[in-house]
Structures are given as structure tokens and as C-alpha cells.
């Protein structure tokens, strides 16, 4: 009886450990995001004002928030 109880306990702990391992969320690395595009950076890259405007334009289908739906 004792052997069955310890085996069941080990099996339950093993299942919980597997579940927690899969559920672990990776941490975001800090400082890996691109800096915001400023006029100075755009000029250093060689972008014209029209190219910069094209880069900042977002179509409604690219937005996550749709206020008229």
C-alpha cells in the first residue's frame, strides 16, 4: 500500500513539473527594441521626408484597435 501511494505521489509531482515547465514564460530581454525614428536618425540613414512619412503610415488593417467596429 505504501509503495502504491509513493508511486502515485511521484507521478503527480512529475506531471505538475512538466506542466509548470511548459507554462514558463520567457522573460523579455531589456534594451532590444529599436529606438524611435527621429529626424536626426532618419537623416543619418539617408531617408527623405517622403520616405519617412511612408514608413510612419499605418493602414487601418494594420491597427489592433478599430474604433468603428
Beta strands, then each sheet from edge to edge (+ up, - down):
end
